[in-house]
Amino acid sequence: MSAAAELGRYWITANMVRPPATDTGWITPVVEEAVRAASPLGHVGTPEEIAEVIVFLASHQARHITGQIIAMS
């Protein structure tokens, strides 16, 4: 929030992405089942899905989004 407030006058946005459990090779079948049961979407995220959100936030389309925590679930 502080970065968004300080950098906004320069049209620099500052946001955070809170990704879900992400399949980076360490998730065991037991962990995957627990994530699926606890997640509203029942889905373990992929690195590509996380990157899509980050690319969007860095794009011109997100120029008015700042000071936000994007919680992916």
Residue pairs with C-beta under 8 A, 6 or more apart in sequence:
1 67
3 14
4 13
4 14
4 15
4 66
4 67
5 67
7 13
7 14
7 66
8 66
11 63
13 57
13 62
13 63
13 65
13 66
14 66
14 67
15 57
15 62
15 65
15 66
15 67
15 68
15 69
15 70
16 68
16 69
16 70
17 50
17 53
17 54
17 57
17 69
17 70
17 72
18 69
18 70
18 71
18 72
19 45
19 50
19 53
19 72
20 35
20 39
20 43
20 44
20 45
20 72
20 73
21 27
21 31
21 35
21 39
21 44
21 45
22 44
22 45
22 46
22 47
22 50
23 32
23 44
23 45
23 46
23 47
24 47
27 35
27 44
32 44
35 44
36 42
36 43
36 44
39 73
40 73
41 73
45 72
49 72
50 72
53 70
53 72
56 62
57 65
57 70
